Amino acid sequence: MTCPKCKVTIEADSVFCRHCGTRVGPGAKTASPQDGVWSTSAPRPGTGPATAPAASSPAPASASAAAPESLAPHAPPGSETYRDPAHEKEVWRGRPAWKASASIWALWLAGAIALTVLVYKYVDQGSRLRDFAWGVIAAAAVVIVVRHAMVVFSRQYRLTTQRLFIHRGILSRTTDQTELVRVEDVRLKQGLVDRILNTGNVEVIGSDRTDENVVLESIDVPAEVAENIRRTVRAVRTKGTLFIENV
């Protein structure tokens, strides 16, 4: 068999000329590949019969669309996914105030003045009784300072989101703690001098009548501390949580 274009002998069953690419089999009258046009009745070289495009499968629904929207991990209190913070946090820390001893110092000053007047009026100059009077005044001042220093440094009060702590002692220490969920009321006590100096005692009354009430003695700005305790107690009761210490 001879190619009608390049006149080269090719196999008898050839469809295209292996030299010039001219179609020599069925449909040889159609345009050649060099023309860039192919008959609709003849398939293009290297391709099979035309097939219908496969129907595209529907795209799977996205996981985000199928999955319900989850609530935030820290949703507002009252929602079903609300989780209270696991850690107990400190709200306030304090000690007895130094200025709370002002009333004692006022009494000491009044006594020192009275004793000085009596000594100068009734005791002779150079008498040993005068030296004794000065010693009494100085010793009283030292006792007041030491006593109040021991009160200040031997007590520490600490309020957390769950409990109220009272630490007592300098070398050895005793710690009392009260669950805020058991607190019923908070009472403020101030004398005349306390009101002037803005000091006082805060009494925490518990629901268990067999236990003694907790008293925070001689603290500074007691009204703010009392309100802070009330606010924390309300927060604990609202959440309905009770701290259980691991043993």
C-alpha positions as CSV (number, residue, x, y, z in Angstrom):
1,M,0.0,0.0,0.0
2,T,1.3,3.4,-1.0
3,C,0.7,6.7,0.9
4,P,-1.3,9.0,-1.5
5,K,0.7,12.1,-0.3
6,C,4.4,11.1,0.3
7,K,4.2,8.0,-2.0
8,V,6.0,5.8,0.6
9,T,5.0,2.1,0.8
10,I,3.3,1.3,4.1
11,E,1.4,-1.7,5.5
12,A,-1.9,-2.6,4.0
13,D,-3.9,-2.3,7.2
14,S,-2.4,1.1,8.2
15,V,-4.8,3.9,9.0
16,F,-2.2,6.7,9.0
17,C,1.1,7.0,7.1
18,R,3.9,6.4,9.5
19,H,6.0,9.0,7.6
20,C,3.8,12.0,7.0
21,G,0.8,11.2,9.1
22,T,-1.8,11.3,6.3
23,R,-4.9,9.3,6.9
24,V,-4.9,6.4,4.5
25,G,-7.5,4.1,6.0
26,P,-11.3,4.6,6.2
27,G,-12.3,8.3,5.9
28,A,-9.1,9.1,4.0
29,K,-10.9,12.0,2.1
30,T,-11.0,14.0,5.3
31,A,-8.5,16.7,6.1
32,S,-5.0,15.6,7.3
33,P,-3.7,16.3,10.7
34,Q,-1.5,19.1,9.4
35,D,-4.7,21.0,8.5
36,G,-5.7,21.0,12.1
37,V,-9.3,20.0,11.2
38,W,-10.7,16.5,11.8
39,S,-13.9,15.0,10.5
40,T,-16.6,14.4,12.9
41,S,-17.0,10.9,11.5
42,A,-13.4,10.0,12.1
43,P,-11.9,10.0,15.6
44,R,-8.8,12.0,16.2
45,P,-5.6,10.0,16.4
46,G,-4.8,8.6,19.8
47,T,-8.4,9.2,21.1
48,G,-11.2,6.7,21.5
49,P,-14.8,7.3,20.7
50,A,-16.3,10.3,22.3
51,T,-17.9,9.5,25.7
52,A,-20.4,11.4,27.6
53,P,-18.9,13.2,30.6
54,A,-19.4,11.4,33.8
55,A,-22.0,13.0,36.0
56,S,-20.3,14.8,38.9
57,S,-21.2,13.4,42.2
58,P,-22.7,15.8,44.7
59,A,-20.1,17.4,47.0
60,P,-20.3,16.0,50.5
61,A,-21.7,18.3,53.1
62,S,-19.0,20.0,55.0
63,A,-18.3,18.8,58.6
64,S,-18.7,22.3,59.8
65,A,-22.2,22.5,58.3
66,A,-23.3,19.2,59.7
67,A,-21.8,19.6,63.1
68,P,-23.8,21.8,65.5
69,E,-22.2,25.0,66.7
70,S,-20.6,24.4,70.1
71,L,-20.8,26.9,72.8
72,A,-17.8,28.8,74.0
73,P,-15.7,27.0,76.7
74,H,-16.2,30.0,79.0
75,A,-19.9,30.7,78.5
76,P,-21.7,33.0,80.9
77,P,-22.7,31.5,84.3
78,G,-26.0,29.7,84.1
79,S,-25.5,28.1,80.7
80,E,-25.1,24.4,80.4
81,T,-21.5,24.5,79.3
82,Y,-20.3,26.9,82.0
83,R,-17.2,25.7,83.9
84,D,-16.0,27.3,87.1
85,P,-12.3,27.9,87.2
86,A,-10.6,25.1,89.0
87,H,-8.1,27.1,90.9
88,E,-8.9,28.9,94.2
89,K,-7.8,32.6,93.9
90,E,-6.8,35.0,96.6
91,V,-9.1,38.0,96.9
92,W,-7.7,39.9,99.9
93,R,-4.9,39.7,102.4
94,G,-4.3,41.8,105.5
95,R,-3.1,42.1,109.1
96,P,-4.1,44.1,112.1
97,A,-3.3,47.8,111.5
98,W,-0.6,49.6,113.5
99,K,-2.8,52.6,113.9
100,A,-5.4,50.5,115.7
101,S,-3.3,50.9,118.9
102,A,-3.8,54.7,118.9
103,S,-6.3,54.5,121.7
104,I,-3.7,52.7,123.9
105,W,-1.1,55.3,123.0
106,A,-3.6,58.0,123.9
107,L,-4.0,56.4,127.4
108,W,-0.2,56.1,127.7
109,L,0.3,59.7,126.8
110,A,-2.3,60.9,129.3
111,G,-0.8,58.7,132.0
112,A,2.7,59.9,131.2
113,I,1.7,63.6,131.4
114,A,-0.1,63.1,134.7
115,L,2.8,61.2,136.2
116,T,5.3,63.9,135.0
117,V,3.2,66.6,136.6
118,L,3.0,64.8,139.9
119,V,6.8,64.1,139.9
120,Y,7.7,67.7,139.2
121,K,5.2,68.9,141.8
122,Y,5.8,66.6,144.7
123,V,9.2,64.9,144.2
124,D,12.4,66.7,145.0
125,Q,15.1,67.2,142.4
126,G,17.6,64.4,142.3
127,S,15.3,62.0,144.1
128,R,15.4,58.3,143.1
129,L,11.6,58.4,142.9
130,R,11.9,60.7,139.8
131,D,14.1,58.1,138.1
132,F,11.6,55.4,139.0
133,A,8.8,57.5,137.4
134,W,10.7,58.0,134.2
135,G,11.5,54.3,134.1
136,V,7.8,53.4,134.5
137,I,6.8,55.8,131.6
138,A,9.5,54.3,129.3
139,A,8.7,50.7,130.3
140,A,5.0,51.3,129.6
141,A,5.9,52.6,126.1
142,V,8.0,49.6,125.4
143,V,5.3,47.2,126.5
144,I,2.8,48.9,124.3
145,V,5.1,48.7,121.2
146,V,6.0,45.0,121.8
147,R,2.5,43.9,122.6
148,H,1.0,45.5,119.4
149,A,3.9,44.3,117.3
150,M,3.2,40.7,118.4
151,V,-0.4,41.2,117.5
152,V,0.4,42.6,114.1
153,F,3.0,40.0,113.1
154,S,1.4,37.0,114.7
155,R,-1.9,37.3,112.8
156,Q,-2.6,37.3,109.1
157,Y,-6.0,37.3,107.4
158,R,-6.6,35.9,103.9
159,L,-9.8,35.8,101.8
160,T,-10.0,33.6,98.7
161,T,-12.9,32.8,96.3
162,Q,-13.8,29.8,98.5
163,R,-12.6,30.3,102.1
164,L,-11.5,32.7,104.8
165,F,-8.2,32.0,106.5
166,I,-6.9,33.2,109.9
167,H,-3.2,32.4,110.5
168,R,-2.0,32.8,114.1
169,G,1.5,32.5,115.5
170,I,5.1,33.7,114.9
171,L,7.3,30.7,115.5
172,S,4.5,28.1,115.5
173,R,1.4,28.7,113.4
174,T,-2.2,27.7,113.7
175,T,-4.6,28.2,110.7
176,D,-8.3,28.4,111.0
177,Q,-10.4,28.4,107.9
178,T,-14.1,29.0,107.2
179,E,-16.0,27.9,104.1
180,L,-17.6,31.0,102.6
181,V,-20.7,29.0,101.6
182,R,-21.4,28.5,105.3
183,V,-21.3,32.2,106.1
184,E,-24.6,33.8,107.0
185,D,-23.7,37.3,107.9
186,V,-20.9,39.8,108.3
187,R,-20.9,42.4,111.1
188,L,-18.7,45.5,111.5
189,K,-17.8,46.8,114.9
190,Q,-16.1,50.2,115.5
191,G,-15.6,52.4,118.6
192,L,-15.3,56.1,118.6
193,V,-11.5,56.1,118.1
194,D,-11.9,53.3,115.5
195,R,-14.3,55.5,113.5
196,I,-11.8,58.4,113.6
197,L,-8.9,56.2,112.5
198,N,-11.0,54.1,110.1
199,T,-10.2,50.8,111.8
200,G,-12.3,48.2,113.5
201,N,-13.3,44.5,113.8
202,V,-15.1,42.5,111.2
203,E,-17.1,39.5,112.6
204,V,-18.0,36.7,110.3
205,I,-21.1,34.8,111.4
206,G,-21.4,31.2,110.3
207,S,-24.4,29.0,109.9
208,D,-23.1,26.4,112.4
209,R,-24.0,27.8,115.8
210,T,-21.8,25.4,117.6
211,D,-18.7,27.1,116.2
212,E,-17.3,30.4,117.3
213,N,-17.7,33.4,115.0
214,V,-14.6,34.4,113.1
215,V,-13.3,37.9,114.0
216,L,-10.8,39.9,112.0
217,E,-9.5,42.2,114.6
218,S,-8.1,45.8,114.3
219,I,-8.0,45.9,110.5
220,D,-7.7,48.9,108.3
221,V,-10.7,50.1,106.2
222,P,-13.0,47.5,107.8
223,A,-16.1,48.6,105.8
224,E,-14.4,47.7,102.5
225,V,-13.2,44.4,103.9
226,A,-16.7,43.5,105.1
227,E,-18.2,44.4,101.8
228,N,-15.6,42.4,100.0
229,I,-16.4,39.3,102.1
230,R,-20.2,39.8,101.5
231,R,-19.6,40.0,97.7
232,T,-17.4,36.9,97.6
233,V,-20.0,35.0,99.7
234,R,-22.7,35.9,97.3
235,A,-20.6,34.8,94.3
236,V,-19.9,31.4,96.0
237,R,-23.6,30.9,96.7
238,T,-24.6,31.9,93.1
239,K,-22.2,29.3,91.6
240,G,-23.2,26.7,94.2
241,T,-19.6,25.5,94.5
242,L,-17.9,24.1,97.6
243,F,-14.1,23.7,97.7
244,I,-13.1,20.3,99.0
245,E,-9.5,20.1,100.1
246,N,-7.5,17.1,99.1
247,V,-6.3,15.1,102.1
